[in-house]
Amino acid sequence: MEPYYQSTRQNGKSLTAKEAVLQGISPDGGLFVWPKLGCEKLDLETVCQSDYRGIARMVFGRLMSGYSPAEIDDCVSHAYGNTFASEEITPLRSVGDIEVLELFHGPTSAFKDVALTILPWFLSKALVDSDKKALILTATSGDTGKATMSGFEDVDHTGICVFYPDGKVSAIQHRQMASQTGSNVEVFAVKGNFDDAQSMVKKLFLDEDLKKTLAKEGIVLSSANSINIGRLIPQIVYYFDAYRQMVAKGKIQLGDPVAFSVPTGNFGDVLAGYYASLLGLPVKKFYVASNANNVLSDFLEKGVYDRRRPFIQTISPSMDILISSNLERLLYYASGKDTEKVAGWMKDLAEKGVYTLDEKTFKTISELFEGGWYDDEALSRTIAEVYKETGYVLDPHSAAAYALAKKSDVPVVALSTASPYKFTQDVLAALGAEEKDPWKAMTKLSELCDQPVPENLAKLENAPILFDLSIEADEMKDNVIRAAGEIFA
């Protein structure tokens, strides 16, 4: 069954995965989905007899239409050959009575690496067919920006513009982005929060004047956020691989149901798990862990998505989000693929800041998803307790997933989405060892947990700042045009 992609907001033209990867977002503002997802399942026994790379080939072979088996094999080999510090790519660790899936062994020490090491290869093969150049626009709450730039640095026929909320990322995240090298990179701090940057990026994708201006130079806009299926689909793989590791460790038997607890902001990470369940992974429950920006927890409790609330800056900045874009894809499937309903909800969100699900859709979501949220004090307490009991150090995002995982009545995997070294000062404060200097904090944390600082983070201290421009959200378009001219000169 050949997977063709359509918008969440209308049953319009069907695209191959190659075409959807290149476009990033649908012209009507919707996200690309495969209507037939769930009609075919992966063979779980075959999955559990494979390795990470083999599972990736299975998933991509099923979902990435337009890519030949040889192209998929080439993408997998380049992305997962020797770019991760762990041979297992995403190893599973037993921490107390919870299994922790470590997703931070890639080149930027965050879970985004798993997808953003392969997206450039997907995109480059799509570009060969189109004979165009791609300008990647990405809004980031902290991790996506660096992982995108790392993956796309100096890749032929591509340019990258990254926008992050000024003053609202960790010191390490800021240095990672501001010191990024590469001739095809531009980085901008945007005054406001992540939602301001993300909303403007979406508007730019729909800006006909901008697209026409770039088209004159053979440039198309694309995205590296999880709104792009080329970013989302690779994340499915580690859910299947986590299950494989659970079976291999004797934690479960083949076919047993499991649960996943996922730190969540833009909803892409947990949505990938949902996609895995539609492909046959036996999941009883997804626990959606949030911080004090608890819009998702309220939504999963009441069926009302209401972003009309104060934005709170927390110690878990990658979850400091009030508009969870990928939730739209879940609404599409949970509503029975009712594009009219989805378009209506998204219109209400844009115009009123709130929408309410019908009873049937809410019931469908509630059967599989459960939310929970933790403020900074609770996250710090979890970090301290887990360290005291097990000697294991969690970052503030992973702490939310770990705490919520305790609710599960079946074997559960908590996703650890970032190295604690990306948030050393807040982690140290939770452990009662405060340090204001971020670089001294790394050394102190290393002494506490008896683990070396990841090399990619250790060298940041002396990395020169290359980007220090702070702009208003309404200045993003002009800066995109300028950057495109310089990158593709």
Secondary structure, DSSP 4 states (H G I P E B T S, - for coil): ----BEESS-----B-HHHHHHH-S-TTS--EE-TTTTSS---HHHHHTS-HHHHHHHHHHHH-TT--HHHHHHHHHHHSSS-SSSTTSS-EEEETTEEEEE---STTSBTHHHHHTTHHHHHHHHHHHHT-EEEEEEE-SSSHHHHHHHHHTT-TTEEEEEEEETT-S-HHHHHHHHT---TTEEEEEESS-HHHHHHHHHHHHT-HHHHHHHHTTTEEEEE-STTSHHHHTHHHHHHHHHHHHHHHTTSS-TT--EEEEEE-SSSHHHHHHHHHHHTT--EEEEEEEE-S--HHHHHHHHSEEE--S-----S-GGG--S--TTHHHHHHHHTTS-HHHHHHHHHHHHHHSEEE--HHHHHHHHTTEEEEE--HHHHHHHHHHHHHHHS----HHHHHHHHHHTT-SS-EEEEE-B-GGGGHHHHHHHTT---SSHHHHHHHHHHHHT-PPPHHHHGGGGPPP----EE-GGGHHHHHHHHHHHHT-
